[in-house]
């Protein structure tokens, strides 16, 4: 079993995940991801919750997304680094976590499989061509 590790900027939060359990990696261009990252998108690694081990204290911020699901975003309470998110509500997403790819110690193995929320992508952070692209969310 291959594992990957990651964490926050200050080192208070660390995690390990099973690389073989990763379901996909996605560029999300929704407005909430733009605000939460301070960038044009969030690149997220989609993984079953039981394939992820977190250590350290996360603070959570929840918001109701455009499609009606509650999105919980976990970040280090000390340095503010975004680490993990989850969609609460849709049965298709139960037990699924979204790891921010930038929080991985080594992300060289990550292969992005799709773009979502093309409808709100910024011209200065264009959608990656050649990938399946969706105007809004996809179903799990």
N, CA, C and O atoms as CSV, one atom per row, in Angstrom:
chain,resi,resn,atom,element,x,y,z
A,1,UNK,N,N,0.836,-1.177,0.000
A,1,UNK,CA,C,0.000,0.000,0.000
A,1,UNK,C,C,0.883,1.243,0.000
A,1,UNK,O,O,1.750,1.401,0.859
A,2,UNK,N,N,0.653,2.120,-0.968
A,2,UNK,CA,C,1.378,3.385,-1.025
A,2,UNK,C,C,0.632,4.417,-0.200
A,2,UNK,O,O,-0.594,4.511,-0.263
A,3,UNK,N,N,1.377,5.184,0.569
A,3,UNK,CA,C,0.779,6.241,1.361
A,3,UNK,C,C,1.346,7.585,0.933
A,3,UNK,O,O,2.415,7.676,0.329
A,4,UNK,N,N,0.607,8.604,1.262
A,4,UNK,CA,C,1.053,9.977,1.051
A,4,UNK,C,C,0.838,10.718,2.358
A,4,UNK,O,O,-0.074,10.403,3.122
A,5,UNK,N,N,1.674,11.689,2.603
A,5,UNK,CA,C,1.575,12.485,3.812
A,5,UNK,C,C,1.407,13.950,3.450
A,5,UNK,O,O,1.717,14.375,2.337
A,6,UNK,N,N,0.919,14.698,4.399
A,6,UNK,CA,C,0.765,16.130,4.181
A,6,UNK,C,C,0.477,16.814,5.489
A,6,UNK,O,O,0.489,16.196,6.554
A,7,UNK,N,N,0.219,18.099,5.394
A,7,UNK,CA,C,-0.099,18.849,6.596
A,7,UNK,C,C,-0.123,20.336,6.328
A,7,UNK,O,O,-0.103,20.790,5.184
A,8,UNK,N,N,-0.165,21.073,7.410
A,8,UNK,CA,C,-0.261,22.525,7.331
A,8,UNK,C,C,1.125,23.170,7.312
A,8,UNK,O,O,2.148,22.497,7.443
A,9,UNK,N,N,1.124,24.461,7.150
A,9,UNK,CA,C,2.361,25.233,7.065
A,9,UNK,C,C,3.173,25.210,8.356
A,9,UNK,O,O,4.401,25.135,8.310
A,10,UNK,N,N,2.504,25.273,9.505
A,10,UNK,CA,C,3.237,25.325,10.776
A,10,UNK,C,C,3.565,23.948,11.346
A,10,UNK,O,O,4.354,23.842,12.285
A,11,UNK,N,N,2.970,22.893,10.792
A,11,UNK,CA,C,3.268,21.540,11.246
A,11,UNK,C,C,2.364,21.012,12.362
A,11,UNK,O,O,2.546,19.883,12.816
A,12,UNK,N,N,1.392,21.814,12.809
A,12,UNK,CA,C,0.487,21.361,13.866
A,12,UNK,C,C,-0.513,20.310,13.388
A,12,UNK,O,O,-0.988,19.504,14.189
A,13,UNK,N,N,-0.837,20.307,12.101
A,13,UNK,CA,C,-1.768,19.333,11.536
A,13,UNK,C,C,-1.009,18.492,10.526
A,13,UNK,O,O,-0.318,19.015,9.651
A,14,UNK,N,N,-1.150,17.187,10.661
A,14,UNK,CA,C,-0.522,16.251,9.731
A,14,UNK,C,C,-1.552,15.206,9.344
A,14,UNK,O,O,-2.502,14.950,10.084
A,15,UNK,N,N,-1.359,14.610,8.187
A,15,UNK,CA,C,-2.246,13.531,7.783
A,15,UNK,C,C,-1.493,12.522,6.937
A,15,UNK,O,O,-0.408,12.784,6.416
A,16,UNK,N,N,-2.114,11.359,6.822
A,16,UNK,CA,C,-1.624,10.299,5.948
A,16,UNK,C,C,-2.835,9.744,5.218
A,16,UNK,O,O,-3.904,9.584,5.807
A,17,UNK,N,N,-2.666,9.452,3.934
A,17,UNK,CA,C,-3.747,8.862,3.157
A,17,UNK,C,C,-3.224,7.718,2.312
A,17,UNK,O,O,-2.038,7.653,1.990
A,18,UNK,N,N,-4.116,6.828,1.963
A,18,UNK,CA,C,-3.791,5.683,1.110
A,18,UNK,C,C,-3.944,6.119,-0.343
A,18,UNK,O,O,-5.055,6.374,-0.807
A,19,UNK,N,N,-2.841,6.201,-1.048
A,19,UNK,CA,C,-2.878,6.662,-2.441
A,19,UNK,C,C,-3.734,5.773,-3.328
A,19,UNK,O,O,-4.400,6.269,-4.236
A,20,UNK,N,N,-3.729,4.472,-3.082
A,20,UNK,CA,C,-4.514,3.556,-3.907
A,20,UNK,C,C,-6.015,3.751,-3.731
A,20,UNK,O,O,-6.800,3.298,-4.565
A,21,UNK,N,N,-6.419,4.414,-2.664
A,21,UNK,CA,C,-7.841,4.640,-2.405
A,21,UNK,C,C,-8.367,5.936,-3.026
A,21,UNK,O,O,-9.573,6.181,-3.009
A,22,UNK,N,N,-7.481,6.763,-3.571
A,22,UNK,CA,C,-7.896,8.041,-4.153
A,22,UNK,C,C,-8.879,7.784,-5.294
A,22,UNK,O,O,-8.623,6.970,-6.182
A,23,UNK,N,N,-10.007,8.493,-5.252
A,23,UNK,CA,C,-11.049,8.337,-6.260
A,23,UNK,C,C,-10.827,9.234,-7.470
A,23,UNK,O,O,-11.156,8.852,-8.593
A,24,UNK,N,N,-10.278,10.413,-7.254
A,24,UNK,CA,C,-10.031,11.358,-8.340
A,24,UNK,C,C,-9.302,12.562,-7.764
A,24,UNK,O,O,-9.170,12.707,-6.549
A,25,UNK,N,N,-8.840,13.404,-8.644
A,25,UNK,CA,C,-8.340,14.729,-8.270
A,25,UNK,C,C,-9.043,15.712,-9.200
A,25,UNK,O,O,-9.184,15.462,-10.397
A,26,UNK,N,N,-9.476,16.823,-8.635
A,26,UNK,CA,C,-10.359,17.750,-9.346
A,26,UNK,C,C,-9.864,19.178,-9.175
A,26,UNK,O,O,-9.418,19.571,-8.097
A,27,UNK,N,N,-9.950,19.949,-10.256
A,27,UNK,CA,C,-9.808,21.400,-10.160
A,27,UNK,C,C,-11.220,21.948,-9.983
A,27,UNK,O,O,-12.054,21.801,-10.876
A,28,UNK,N,N,-11.500,22.581,-8.836
A,28,UNK,CA,C,-12.812,23.180,-8.604
A,28,UNK,C,C,-12.689,24.693,-8.707
A,28,UNK,O,O,-11.935,25.322,-7.964
A,29,UNK,N,N,-13.439,25.263,-9.637
A,29,UNK,CA,C,-13.408,26.700,-9.897
A,29,UNK,C,C,-14.613,27.432,-9.303
A,29,UNK,O,O,-14.917,28.547,-9.727
A,30,UNK,N,N,-15.314,26.822,-8.322
A,30,UNK,CA,C,-16.485,27.490,-7.741
A,30,UNK,C,C,-16.041,28.733,-6.959
A,30,UNK,O,O,-14.886,28.848,-6.547
A,31,UNK,N,N,-16.969,29.640,-6.770
A,31,UNK,CA,C,-16.640,30.885,-6.082
A,31,UNK,C,C,-16.223,30.661,-4.633
A,31,UNK,O,O,-15.354,31.371,-4.126
A,32,UNK,N,N,-16.831,29.682,-3.958
A,32,UNK,CA,C,-16.435,29.399,-2.578
A,32,UNK,C,C,-14.997,28.896,-2.503
A,32,UNK,O,O,-14.247,29.307,-1.618
A,33,UNK,N,N,-14.604,28.015,-3.417
A,33,UNK,CA,C,-13.213,27.531,-3.421
A,33,UNK,C,C,-12.247,28.667,-3.739
A,33,UNK,O,O,-11.147,28.726,-3.189
A,34,UNK,N,N,-12.659,29.562,-4.622
A,34,UNK,CA,C,-11.811,30.710,-4.920
A,34,UNK,C,C,-11.598,31.564,-3.669
A,34,UNK,O,O,-10.476,31.979,-3.375
A,35,UNK,N,N,-12.667,31.818,-2.951
A,35,UNK,CA,C,-12.553,32.629,-1.729
A,35,UNK,C,C,-11.732,31.909,-0.655
A,35,UNK,O,O,-10.901,32.523,0.015
A,36,UNK,N,N,-11.972,30.600,-0.497
A,36,UNK,CA,C,-11.300,29.885,0.593
A,36,UNK,C,C,-9.820,29.655,0.333
A,36,UNK,O,O,-9.049,29.474,1.276
A,37,UNK,N,N,-9.409,29.659,-0.940
A,37,UNK,CA,C,-7.994,29.473,-1.251
A,37,UNK,C,C,-7.278,30.775,-1.564
A,37,UNK,O,O,-6.049,30.840,-1.521
A,38,UNK,N,N,-8.051,31.817,-1.882
A,38,UNK,CA,C,-7.432,33.070,-2.308
A,38,UNK,C,C,-6.819,32.928,-3.688
A,38,UNK,O,O,-5.877,33.640,-4.035
A,39,UNK,N,N,-7.357,32.007,-4.474
A,39,UNK,CA,C,-6.822,31.680,-5.796
A,39,UNK,C,C,-7.993,31.518,-6.773
A,39,UNK,O,O,-9.141,31.793,-6.426
A,40,UNK,N,N,-7.698,31.078,-7.971
A,40,UNK,CA,C,-8.729,30.883,-8.977
A,40,UNK,C,C,-9.423,29.543,-8.889
A,40,UNK,O,O,-10.423,29.316,-9.570
A,41,UNK,N,N,-8.907,28.650,-8.057
A,41,UNK,CA,C,-9.490,27.314,-7.934
A,41,UNK,C,C,-8.907,26.623,-6.712
A,41,UNK,O,O,-7.938,27.085,-6.109
A,42,UNK,N,N,-9.527,25.505,-6.370
A,42,UNK,CA,C,-8.955,24.582,-5.391
A,42,UNK,C,C,-8.686,23.289,-6.134
A,42,UNK,O,O,-9.554,22.795,-6.854
A,43,UNK,N,N,-7.511,22.743,-5.970
A,43,UNK,CA,C,-7.218,21.416,-6.511
A,43,UNK,C,C,-7.360,20.460,-5.342
A,43,UNK,O,O,-6.651,20.560,-4.340
A,44,UNK,N,N,-8.305,19.522,-5.495
A,44,UNK,CA,C,-8.651,18.639,-4.395
A,44,UNK,C,C,-8.474,17.179,-4.781
A,44,UNK,O,O,-8.730,16.777,-5.916
A,45,UNK,N,N,-8.031,16.401,-3.808
A,45,UNK,CA,C,-7.871,14.961,-3.956
A,45,UNK,C,C,-9.051,14.325,-3.224
A,45,UNK,O,O,-9.242,14.543,-2.027
A,46,UNK,N,N,-9.831,13.547,-3.946
A,46,UNK,CA,C,-11.050,12.945,-3.409
A,46,UNK,C,C,-10.722,11.555,-2.871
A,46,UNK,O,O,-10.192,10.708,-3.590
A,47,UNK,N,N,-11.046,11.331,-1.586
A,47,UNK,CA,C,-10.660,10.075,-0.941
A,47,UNK,C,C,-11.725,9.643,0.068
A,47,UNK,O,O,-12.344,10.484,0.719
A,48,UNK,N,N,-11.937,8.334,0.195
A,48,UNK,CA,C,-12.835,7.865,1.249
A,48,UNK,C,C,-12.269,8.236,2.622
A,48,UNK,O,O,-11.064,8.151,2.860
A,49,UNK,N,N,-13.158,8.643,3.501
A,49,UNK,CA,C,-12.773,9.077,4.841
A,49,UNK,C,C,-11.977,8.015,5.598
A,49,UNK,O,O,-11.068,8.347,6.358
A,50,UNK,N,N,-12.313,6.736,5.393
A,50,UNK,CA,C,-11.624,5.679,6.135
A,50,UNK,C,C,-10.221,5.392,5.600
A,50,UNK,O,O,-9.515,4.547,6.151
A,51,UNK,N,N,-9.811,6.076,4.547
A,51,UNK,CA,C,-8.453,5.937,4.000
A,51,UNK,C,C,-7.579,7.134,4.360
A,51,UNK,O,O,-6.508,7.328,3.785
A,52,UNK,N,N,-8.046,7.931,5.313
A,52,UNK,CA,C,-7.372,9.155,5.722
A,52,UNK,C,C,-7.229,9.167,7.237
A,52,UNK,O,O,-8.182,8.886,7.963
A,53,UNK,N,N,-6.021,9.497,7.708
A,53,UNK,CA,C,-5.760,9.650,9.131
A,53,UNK,C,C,-5.265,11.065,9.374
A,53,UNK,O,O,-4.260,11.483,8.798
A,54,UNK,N,N,-5.968,11.804,10.228
A,54,UNK,CA,C,-5.607,13.184,10.560
A,54,UNK,C,C,-5.091,13.266,11.989
A,54,UNK,O,O,-5.606,12.597,12.884
A,55,UNK,N,N,-4.063,14.097,12.196
A,55,UNK,CA,C,-3.538,14.368,13.532
A,55,UNK,C,C,-3.449,15.872,13.704
A,55,UNK,O,O,-3.001,16.586,12.807
A,56,UNK,N,N,-3.873,16.341,14.848
A,56,UNK,CA,C,-3.822,17.772,15.123
A,56,UNK,C,C,-5.209,18.381,15.094
A,56,UNK,O,O,-6.171,17.758,14.645
A,57,UNK,N,N,-5.295,19.611,15.581
A,57,UNK,CA,C,-6.581,20.296,15.702
A,57,UNK,C,C,-6.902,21.106,14.456
A,57,UNK,O,O,-6.126,21.959,14.026
A,58,UNK,N,N,-8.058,20.819,13.892
A,58,UNK,CA,C,-8.570,21.606,12.774
A,58,UNK,C,C,-9.725,22.468,13.260
A,58,UNK,O,O,-10.485,22.066,14.140
A,59,UNK,N,N,-9.847,23.631,12.692
A,59,UNK,CA,C,-11.014,24.476,12.903
A,59,UNK,C,C,-11.847,24.348,11.631
A,59,UNK,O,O,-11.297,24.243,10.535
A,60,UNK,N,N,-13.168,24.355,11.775
A,60,UNK,CA,C,-14.042,24.173,10.619
A,60,UNK,C,C,-14.904,25.396,10.367
A,60,UNK,O,O,-15.375,26.061,11.289
A,61,UNK,N,N,-15.092,25.665,9.091
A,61,UNK,CA,C,-16.007,26.705,8.654
A,61,UNK,C,C,-16.984,26.041,7.703
A,61,UNK,O,O,-16.578,25.353,6.767
A,62,UNK,N,N,-18.279,26.247,7.943
A,62,UNK,CA,C,-19.312,25.623,7.110
A,62,UNK,C,C,-20.090,26.679,6.358
A,62,UNK,O,O,-20.343,27.771,6.865
A,63,UNK,N,N,-20.466,26.334,5.136
A,63,UNK,CA,C,-21.261,27.226,4.294
A,63,UNK,C,C,-22.186,26.354,3.445
A,63,UNK,O,O,-21.835,25.227,3.097
A,64,UNK,N,N,-23.351,26.873,3.118
A,64,UNK,CA,C,-24.243,26.171,2.196
A,64,UNK,C,C,-23.817,26.560,0.792
A,64,UNK,O,O,-23.832,27.737,0.431
A,65,UNK,N,N,-23.435,25.561,0.001
A,65,UNK,CA,C,-22.970,25.797,-1.358
A,65,UNK,C,C,-24.113,26.077,-2.323
A,65,UNK,O,O,-25.284,25.954,-1.964
A,66,UNK,N,N,-23.772,26.446,-3.522
A,66,UNK,CA,C,-24.743,26.788,-4.558
A,66,UNK,C,C,-25.733,25.667,-4.824
A,66,UNK,O,O,-26.905,25.933,-5.091
A,67,UNK,N,N,-25.287,24.420,-4.756
A,67,UNK,CA,C,-26.167,23.285,-5.016
A,67,UNK,C,C,-26.945,22.839,-3.780
A,67,UNK,O,O,-27.677,21.852,-3.847
A,68,UNK,N,N,-26.805,23.544,-2.650
A,68,UNK,CA,C,-27.597,23.261,-1.469
A,68,UNK,C,C,-26.929,22.392,-0.417
A,68,UNK,O,O,-27.463,22.268,0.685
A,69,UNK,N,N,-25.795,21.790,-0.706
A,69,UNK,CA,C,-25.090,20.970,0.282
A,69,UNK,C,C,-24.307,21.874,1.227
A,69,UNK,O,O,-23.853,22.949,0.837
A,70,UNK,N,N,-24.156,21.432,2.464
A,70,UNK,CA,C,-23.299,22.133,3.403
A,70,UNK,C,C,-21.866,21.670,3.157
A,70,UNK,O,O,-21.585,20.471,3.143
A,71,UNK,N,N,-20.983,22.610,2.967
A,71,UNK,CA,C,-19.569,22.317,2.760
A,71,UNK,C,C,-18.815,22.707,4.016
A,71,UNK,O,O,-18.850,23.862,4.440
A,72,UNK,N,N,-18.133,21.739,4.607
A,72,UNK,CA,C,-17.298,21.994,5.774
A,72,UNK,C,C,-15.854,22.058,5.327
A,72,UNK,O,O,-15.356,21.138,4.678
A,73,UNK,N,N,-15.183,23.139,5.671
A,73,UNK,CA,C,-13.774,23.303,5.327
A,73,UNK,C,C,-12.954,23.321,6.606
A,73,UNK,O,O,-13.177,24.145,7.493
A,74,UNK,N,N,-11.989,22.386,6.687
A,74,UNK,CA,C,-11.135,22.292,7.854
A,74,UNK,C,C,-9.768,22.892,7.573
A,74,UNK,O,O,-9.143,22.605,6.552
A,75,UNK,N,N,-9.318,23.729,8.495
A,75,UNK,CA,C,-8.028,24.389,8.337
A,75,UNK,C,C,-7.314,24.419,9.678
A,75,UNK,O,O,-7.944,24.310,10.730
A,76,UNK,N,N,-6.003,24.566,9.634
A,76,UNK,CA,C,-5.220,24.643,10.865
A,76,UNK,C,C,-5.636,25.884,11.647
A,76,UNK,O,O,-5.659,26.993,11.114
A,77,UNK,N,N,-5.963,25.676,12.919
A,77,UNK,CA,C,-6.393,26.807,13.740
A,77,UNK,C,C,-5.236,27.743,14.090
A,77,UNK,O,O,-5.468,28.858,14.559
A,78,UNK,N,N,-4.004,27.310,13.870
A,78,UNK,CA,C,-2.847,28.148,14.166
A,78,UNK,C,C,-2.398,28.959,12.944
A,78,UNK,O,O,-2.307,30.184,13.022
A,79,UNK,N,N,-2.119,28.294,11.823
A,79,UNK,CA,C,-1.567,28.998,10.657
A,79,UNK,C,C,-2.598,29.268,9.554
A,79,UNK,O,O,-2.320,30.026,8.625
A,80,UNK,N,N,-3.774,28.659,9.647
A,80,UNK,CA,C,-4.835,28.921,8.672
A,80,UNK,C,C,-4.756,28.108,7.397
A,80,UNK,O,O,-5.582,28.302,6.505
A,81,UNK,N,N,-3.801,27.211,7.275
A,81,UNK,CA,C,-3.672,26.411,6.051
A,81,UNK,C,C,-4.914,25.560,5.823
A,81,UNK,O,O,-5.330,24.827,6.720
A,82,UNK,N,N,-5.523,25.646,4.619
A,82,UNK,CA,C,-6.654,24.769,4.313
A,82,UNK,C,C,-6.160,23.344,4.093
A,82,UNK,O,O,-5.163,23.123,3.405
A,83,UNK,N,N,-6.871,22.367,4.688
A,83,UNK,CA,C,-6.431,20.973,4.631
A,83,UNK,C,C,-7.476,20.065,4.011
A,83,UNK,O,O,-7.180,19.341,3.060
A,84,UNK,N,N,-8.693,20.092,4.536
A,84,UNK,CA,C,-9.695,19.100,4.150
A,84,UNK,C,C,-11.086,19.731,4.085
A,84,UNK,O,O,-11.385,20.678,4.812
A,85,UNK,N,N,-11.924,19.196,3.208
A,85,UNK,CA,C,-13.320,19.616,3.103
A,85,UNK,C,C,-14.196,18.382,2.989
A,85,UNK,O,O,-13.726,17.281,2.705
A,86,UNK,N,N,-15.479,18.597,3.220
A,86,UNK,CA,C,-16.468,17.530,3.052
A,86,UNK,C,C,-17.789,18.163,2.660
A,86,UNK,O,O,-18.101,19.276,3.083
A,87,UNK,N,N,-18.569,17.450,1.848
A,87,UNK,CA,C,-19.922,17.871,1.485
A,87,UNK,C,C,-20.884,17.107,2.380
A,87,UNK,O,O,-20.932,15.877,2.343
A,88,UNK,N,N,-21.646,17.831,3.179
A,88,UNK,CA,C,-22.577,17.227,4.120
A,88,UNK,C,C,-23.988,17.345,3.534
A,88,UNK,O,O,-24.431,18.437,3.177
A,89,UNK,N,N,-24.669,16.238,3.443
A,89,UNK,CA,C,-26.033,16.263,2.918
A,89,UNK,C,C,-26.255,15.285,1.794
A,89,UNK,O,O,-27.054,14.359,1.938
A,90,UNK,N,N,-25.566,15.460,0.661
A,90,UNK,CA,C,-25.799,14.523,-0.437
A,90,UNK,C,C,-25.329,13.112,-0.081
A,90,UNK,O,O,-24.174,12.912,0.294
A,91,UNK,N,N,-26.225,12.145,-0.200
A,91,UNK,CA,C,-25.881,10.758,0.135
A,91,UNK,C,C,-24.696,10.255,-0.676
A,91,UNK,O,O,-23.907,9.444,-0.191
A,92,UNK,N,N,-24.568,10.739,-1.922
A,92,UNK,CA,C,-23.466,10.304,-2.787
A,92,UNK,C,C,-22.097,10.670,-2.223
A,92,UNK,O,O,-21.099,10.037,-2.568
A,93,UNK,N,N,-22.039,11.673,-1.371
A,93,UNK,CA,C,-20.760,12.149,-0.857
A,93,UNK,C,C,-20.504,11.745,0.589
A,93,UNK,O,O,-19.497,12.161,1.163
A,94,UNK,N,N,-21.382,10.949,1.198
A,94,UNK,CA,C,-21.152,10.494,2.572
A,94,UNK,C,C,-19.863,9.690,2.647
A,94,UNK,O,O,-19.606,8.830,1.805
A,95,UNK,N,N,-19.062,9.973,3.651
A,95,UNK,CA,C,-17.822,9.243,3.860
A,95,UNK,C,C,-16.697,9.636,2.923
A,95,UNK,O,O,-15.690,8.934,2.839
A,96,UNK,N,N,-16.852,10.757,2.212
A,96,UNK,CA,C,-15.834,11.227,1.265
A,96,UNK,C,C,-15.215,12.515,1.805
A,96,UNK,O,O,-15.921,13.391,2.305
A,97,UNK,N,N,-13.904,12.620,1.699
A,97,UNK,CA,C,-13.186,13.833,2.085
A,97,UNK,C,C,-12.451,14.384,0.867
A,97,UNK,O,O,-12.089,13.652,-0.053
A,98,UNK,N,N,-12.245,15.694,0.894
A,98,UNK,CA,C,-11.527,16.393,-0.168
A,98,UNK,C,C,-10.276,17.018,0.437
A,98,UNK,O,O,-10.367,17.978,1.203
A,99,UNK,N,N,-9.128,16.484,0.101
A,99,UNK,CA,C,-7.854,16.991,0.603
A,99,UNK,C,C,-7.324,18.051,-0.359
A,99,UNK,O,O,-7.317,17.844,-1.573
A,100,UNK,N,N,-6.887,19.167,0.174
A,100,UNK,CA,C,-6.291,20.201,-0.676
A,100,UNK,C,C,-4.929,19.699,-1.150
A,100,UNK,O,O,-4.036,19.438,-0.345
A,101,UNK,N,N,-4.787,19.571,-2.455
A,101,UNK,CA,C,-3.572,18.984,-3.031
A,101,UNK,C,C,-2.317,19.757,-2.645
A,101,UNK,O,O,-1.243,19.168,-2.524
A,102,UNK,N,N,-2.434,21.044,-2.453
A,102,UNK,CA,C,-1.289,21.852,-2.060
A,102,UNK,C,C,-0.777,21.555,-0.664
A,102,UNK,O,O,0.323,21.974,-0.305
A,103,UNK,N,N,-1.568,20.833,0.132
A,103,UNK,CA,C,-1.137,20.487,1.490
A,103,UNK,C,C,-0.350,19.178,1.540
A,103,UNK,O,O,0.160,18.804,2.596
A,104,UNK,N,N,-0.246,18.477,0.404
A,104,UNK,CA,C,0.538,17.240,0.346
A,104,UNK,C,C,2.026,17.553,0.447
A,104,UNK,O,O,2.488,18.557,-0.096
A,105,UNK,N,N,2.776,16.704,1.137
A,105,UNK,CA,C,4.226,16.875,1.207
A,105,UNK,C,C,4.863,16.648,-0.159
A,105,UNK,O,O,5.804,17.347,-0.534
A,106,UNK,N,N,4.353,15.676,-0.898
A,106,UNK,CA,C,4.825,15.377,-2.256
A,106,UNK,C,C,3.595,15.129,-3.113
A,106,UNK,O,O,2.921,14.112,-2.953
A,107,UNK,N,N,3.301,16.041,-4.010
A,107,UNK,CA,C,2.118,15.907,-4.858
A,107,UNK,C,C,2.461,15.451,-6.270
A,107,UNK,O,O,1.620,15.540,-7.165
A,108,UNK,N,N,3.667,14.971,-6.483
A,108,UNK,CA,C,4.109,14.600,-7.837
A,108,UNK,C,C,3.279,13.471,-8.437
A,108,UNK,O,O,3.250,13.329,-9.659
A,109,UNK,N,N,2.618,12.679,-7.639
A,109,UNK,CA,C,1.826,11.551,-8.100
A,109,UNK,C,C,0.384,11.935,-8.461
A,109,UNK,O,O,-0.324,11.149,-9.090
A,110,UNK,N,N,-0.050,13.129,-8.071
A,110,UNK,CA,C,-1.437,13.554,-8.297
A,110,UNK,C,C,-1.678,13.785,-9.786
A,110,UNK,O,O,-0.903,14.465,-10.458
A,111,UNK,N,N,-2.757,13.212,-10.281
A,111,UNK,CA,C,-3.163,13.394,-11.670
A,111,UNK,C,C,-4.598,13.903,-11.690
A,111,UNK,O,O,-5.528,13.163,-11.370
A,112,UNK,N,N,-4.777,15.153,-12.062
A,112,UNK,CA,C,-6.096,15.770,-12.070
A,112,UNK,C,C,-6.935,15.154,-13.190
A,112,UNK,O,O,-6.492,15.056,-14.334
A,113,UNK,N,N,-8.150,14.743,-12.837
A,113,UNK,CA,C,-9.005,14.038,-13.784
A,113,UNK,C,C,-10.143,14.845,-14.358
A,113,UNK,O,O,-10.753,14.425,-15.342
A,114,UNK,N,N,-10.458,16.012,-13.767
A,114,UNK,CA,C,-11.565,16.809,-14.290
A,114,UNK,C,C,-11.555,18.216,-13.719
A,114,UNK,O,O,-10.887,18.511,-12.728
A,115,UNK,N,N,-12.318,19.069,-14.378
A,115,UNK,CA,C,-12.578,20.428,-13.934
A,115,UNK,C,C,-14.059,20.532,-13.596
A,115,UNK,O,O,-14.900,20.018,-14.333
A,116,UNK,N,N,-14.386,21.195,-12.484
A,116,UNK,CA,C,-15.784,21.488,-12.203
A,116,UNK,C,C,-15.951,22.986,-11.965
A,116,UNK,O,O,-14.993,23.699,-11.667
A,117,UNK,N,N,-17.168,23.434,-12.104
A,117,UNK,CA,C,-17.548,24.830,-11.981
A,117,UNK,C,C,-16.864,25.718,-13.017
A,117,UNK,O,O,-16.385,26.808,-12.707
A,118,UNK,N,N,-16.830,25.228,-14.248
A,118,UNK,CA,C,-16.326,26.015,-15.374
A,118,UNK,C,C,-17.104,27.326,-15.504
A,118,UNK,O,O,-16.567,28.329,-15.973
A,119,UNK,N,N,-18.372,27.311,-15.085
A,119,UNK,CA,C,-19.226,28.488,-15.221
A,119,UNK,C,C,-18.728,29.690,-14.413
A,119,UNK,O,O,-19.108,30.823,-14.709
A,120,UNK,N,N,-17.900,29.470,-13.415
A,120,UNK,CA,C,-17.392,30.588,-12.610
A,120,UNK,C,C,-15.863,30.685,-12.633
A,120,UNK,O,O,-15.268,31.378,-11.809
A,121,UNK,N,N,-15.239,29.990,-13.575
A,121,UNK,CA,C,-13.771,30.057,-13.694
A,121,UNK,C,C,-13.344,31.472,-14.087
A,121,UNK,O,O,-14.017,32.143,-14.870
A,122,UNK,N,N,-12.242,31.903,-13.541
A,122,UNK,CA,C,-11.689,33.240,-13.832
A,122,UNK,C,C,-10.802,33.196,-15.073
A,122,UNK,O,O,-10.092,32.215,-15.297
A,123,UNK,N,N,-10.841,34.231,-15.859
A,123,UNK,CA,C,-10.024,34.281,-17.075
A,123,UNK,C,C,-8.537,34.238,-16.764
A,123,UNK,O,O,-7.740,33.829,-17.608
A,124,UNK,N,N,-8.157,34.650,-15.572
A,124,UNK,CA,C,-6.742,34.667,-15.191
A,124,UNK,C,C,-6.282,33.349,-14.562
A,124,UNK,O,O,-5.115,33.213,-14.196
A,125,UNK,N,N,-7.188,32.385,-14.436
A,125,UNK,CA,C,-6.838,31.044,-13.973
A,125,UNK,C,C,-7.696,30.063,-14.767
A,125,UNK,O,O,-8.640,29.465,-14.251
A,126,UNK,N,N,-7.340,29.925,-16.012
A,126,UNK,CA,C,-8.158,29.192,-16.973
A,126,UNK,C,C,-8.287,27.713,-16.639
A,126,UNK,O,O,-7.424,27.112,-15.999
A,127,UNK,N,N,-9.392,27.156,-17.095
A,127,UNK,CA,C,-9.678,25.734,-16.935
A,127,UNK,C,C,-8.679,24.941,-17.770
A,127,UNK,O,O,-8.391,25.288,-18.915
A,128,UNK,N,N,-8.159,23.878,-17.179
A,128,UNK,CA,C,-7.170,23.042,-17.866
A,128,UNK,C,C,-7.830,22.303,-19.032
A,128,UNK,O,O,-8.768,21.527,-18.846
A,129,UNK,N,N,-7.327,22.557,-20.219
A,129,UNK,CA,C,-7.870,21.915,-21.417
A,129,UNK,C,C,-7.493,20.440,-21.460
A,129,UNK,O,O,-6.491,20.023,-20.879
A,130,UNK,N,N,-8.310,19.662,-22.156
A,130,UNK,CA,C,-8.040,18.251,-22.334
A,130,UNK,C,C,-8.628,17.363,-21.250
A,130,UNK,O,O,-8.516,16.139,-21.326
A,131,UNK,N,N,-9.253,17.963,-20.241
A,131,UNK,CA,C,-9.897,17.199,-19.174
A,131,UNK,C,C,-11.411,17.312,-19.303
A,131,UNK,O,O,-11.915,18.311,-19.817
A,132,UNK,N,N,-12.140,16.302,-18.845
A,132,UNK,CA,C,-13.593,16.464,-18.779
A,132,UNK,C,C,-13.907,17.701,-17.941
A,132,UNK,O,O,-13.331,17.895,-16.870
A,133,UNK,N,N,-14.816,18.531,-18.432
A,133,UNK,CA,C,-15.117,19.799,-17.791
A,133,UNK,C,C,-16.628,19.937,-17.625
A,133,UNK,O,O,-17.395,19.695,-18.556
A,134,UNK,N,N,-17.035,20.328,-16.428
A,134,UNK,CA,C,-18.446,20.447,-16.102
A,134,UNK,C,C,-18.758,21.876,-15.705
A,134,UNK,O,O,-17.958,22.520,-15.026
A,135,UNK,N,N,-19.906,22.376,-16.118
A,135,UNK,CA,C,-20.299,23.751,-15.838
A,135,UNK,C,C,-20.492,23.997,-14.351
A,135,UNK,O,O,-20.222,25.090,-13.854
A,136,UNK,N,N,-20.968,22.959,-13.634
A,136,UNK,CA,C,-21.164,23.070,-12.193
A,136,UNK,C,C,-20.659,21.791,-11.542
A,136,UNK,O,O,-19.660,21.227,-11.987
A,137,UNK,N,N,-21.334,21.325,-10.494
A,137,UNK,CA,C,-20.942,20.094,-9.800
A,137,UNK,C,C,-21.247,18.868,-10.633
A,137,UNK,O,O,-22.020,18.913,-11.590
A,138,UNK,N,N,-20.625,17.781,-10.245
A,138,UNK,CA,C,-20.945,16.475,-10.793
A,138,UNK,C,C,-21.563,15.666,-9.661
A,138,UNK,O,O,-21.483,16.052,-8.495
A,139,UNK,N,N,-22.163,14.572,-10.003
A,139,UNK,CA,C,-22.683,13.662,-8.984
A,139,UNK,C,C,-21.607,12.639,-8.701
A,139,UNK,O,O,-20.853,12.248,-9.592
A,140,UNK,N,N,-21.541,12.205,-7.444
A,140,UNK,CA,C,-20.517,11.234,-7.037
A,140,UNK,C,C,-20.696,9.932,-7.764
A,140,UNK,O,O,-19.926,8.995,-7.551
